[in-house]
């Protein structure tokens, strides 16, 4: 059985022999591509367990494809890579929400776990490293809880400019925090 026939054979196999033949072909394809999958997973700094979950999703998509695939190996590798990127994006969006929450709650006294406290310190340190106008925008909006109009009056700019500054400052903060978490390559 050729690689191109695997998805259809797995979907349409009506006898155990055909199903076993298709499963063997899929296993052979997987074994051939396993080093590439691991390379991609490590490139995106994804742990092995999550990588297996992403690979399982990619394999399920592969089996569910109804049109013939000219290059199944390339299709699987690209699908796996795209799923890894999607996973990273989801993780970073979740991290962005944590950043915003940390900013909003850092001026309130609460019991924090050691990791939460470290995260808040990391956020505050990163805010201090931002340019002055970004720091002032974040400080006024989240620490002093000023409205856009109040902050605009304080900074002597238009309210729309204030909203843009806050948005831009948060974007810089998110990207800097995200970059701090990436492993360094030599």
C-alpha positions in Angstrom: 0.0 0.0 0.0 1.4 3.4 -0.9 1.4 6.4 1.5 -1.1 8.1 -0.7 -3.7 5.3 -0.1 -3.3 5.2 3.7 -6.0 7.8 4.7 -8.7 6.4 2.5 -7.7 2.8 3.4 -8.0 3.5 7.1 -11.4 5.2 6.7 -12.9 2.7 4.3 -11.3 -0.6 5.5 -14.1 -3.1 5.8 -12.1 -6.1 6.7 -9.6 -6.6 9.6 -6.9 -7.5 7.1 -7.3 -4.3 5.1 -7.4 -2.3 8.4 -4.2 -4.0 9.6 -2.5 -3.3 6.3 -3.4 0.4 6.4 -2.4 0.6 10.1 1.0 -1.0 9.2 1.5 1.5 6.4 0.6 4.4 8.8 3.0 3.0 11.4 5.8 2.8 8.8 5.1 6.4 7.8 5.1 7.5 11.4 8.4 5.8 12.2 10.0 7.4 9.2 8.8 10.9 10.2 9.3 10.5 14.0 12.7 12.2 14.1 11.3 15.2 12.1 8.3 15.5 14.5 10.7 15.5 17.5 12.8 18.2 15.8 9.8 20.4 15.2 8.5 19.8 18.8 11.9 20.8 20.3 12.2 23.8 18.0 8.9 25.2 19.4 9.9 24.2 23.0 7.0 21.9 23.4 7.2 19.1 26.0 7.1 15.4 24.8 3.6 14.8 26.3 2.0 17.8 24.6 3.9 16.9 21.4 2.3 13.5 21.4 -1.1 15.1 21.8 -0.5 17.5 18.9 0.8 14.6 16.8 -2.3 12.6 17.6 -4.5 15.5 16.4 -2.4 15.7 13.2 -2.8 12.0 12.6 -6.5 12.2 13.1 -6.7 15.0 10.6 -4.6 12.9 8.2 -7.0 10.0 8.5 -10.1 12.2 8.0 -8.9 13.9 4.8 -11.2 12.9 2.0 -9.2 14.1 -1.0 -6.1 12.3 -2.1 -2.9 13.7 -0.7 0.0 13.8 -3.2 2.8 13.9 -0.6 1.4 12.5 2.7 4.8 12.8 4.5 5.0 16.5 3.7 1.3 17.0 4.5 1.7 15.4 7.9 4.9 17.4 8.8 3.2 20.7 7.8 0.1 19.9 9.7 2.1 19.0 12.8 4.1 22.2 12.5 0.9 24.3 12.1 -0.6 22.6 15.1 2.5 23.3 17.1 2.3 27.0 16.1 -1.4 27.0 17.1 -0.5 25.5 20.5 2.2 28.2 21.0 -0.3 30.9 20.1 -2.9 29.6 22.5 -0.3 29.4 25.2 0.8 33.0 24.6 -2.8 34.2 24.6 -3.2 32.5 27.9 0.0 34.2 29.1 -1.3 37.6 27.9 -4.4 37.2 30.1 -2.2 36.3 33.0 -0.1 39.4 32.4 -3.1 41.6 32.4 -4.5 40.0 35.5 -1.1 40.4 37.2 -1.0 44.1 36.3 -4.5 44.6 37.6 -4.0 42.8 40.9 -0.4 43.6 41.7 -1.3 46.7 43.6 -3.8 44.8 45.8 -2.6 42.8 48.8 -3.4 39.1 48.3 -1.9 35.8 49.3 0.2 34.6 46.4 2.0 31.4 45.7 5.7 31.6 45.2 5.4 31.3 41.4 2.7 33.9 41.2 4.7 36.3 43.3 7.7 35.7 41.0 5.6 36.3 38.0 4.3 39.6 39.4 7.8 40.7 40.1 8.8 39.7 36.6 5.9 41.8 35.2 6.8 44.8 37.4 10.5 44.6 36.4 9.6 44.5 32.8 7.3 47.5 33.2 10.2 49.4 34.7 12.2 48.6 31.6 9.6 50.1 29.2 10.0 53.6 27.8 8.7 56.4 30.0 5.5 57.1 28.1 4.6 53.4 28.1 5.3 53.1 31.8 3.1 56.1 32.5 0.3 54.8 30.4 0.3 51.4 32.2 0.7 52.9 35.6 -2.2 55.3 35.2 -4.5 52.8 33.6 -3.9 49.7 35.7 -2.2 50.8 39.0 -4.1 54.1 39.5 -7.2 52.7 37.7 -7.7 56.0 35.8 -10.3 56.1 33.0 -9.1 56.9 29.5 -10.3 60.5 29.9 -8.6 61.0 33.3 -5.4 59.6 32.0 -5.6 61.7 28.9 -5.9 64.8 31.1 -3.0 63.8 33.2 -0.8 63.1 30.2 -2.1 66.1 28.3 -3.1 64.1 25.2 -6.3 63.1 23.5 -8.3 60.2 24.9 -7.8 58.2 21.7 -4.0 58.7 22.0 -4.2 57.5 25.5 -6.0 54.3 24.5 -3.4 53.7 21.7 -0.5 54.3 24.1 -2.0 51.8 26.7 -2.6 49.2 23.9 0.9 49.7 22.5 2.5 49.5 25.9 0.6 46.3 26.8 1.7 44.8 23.4 5.4 45.7 24.2 5.0 44.3 27.7 3.5 41.0 26.4 6.2 40.6 23.8 9.0 41.3 26.2 7.6 38.9 28.8 7.2 36.2 26.1 10.7 36.7 24.8 12.1 36.4 28.3 10.6 32.9 28.5 12.0 31.6 25.2 15.2 29.5 25.5 18.3 31.2 24.3 20.1 29.7 21.3 23.8 30.0 20.9 
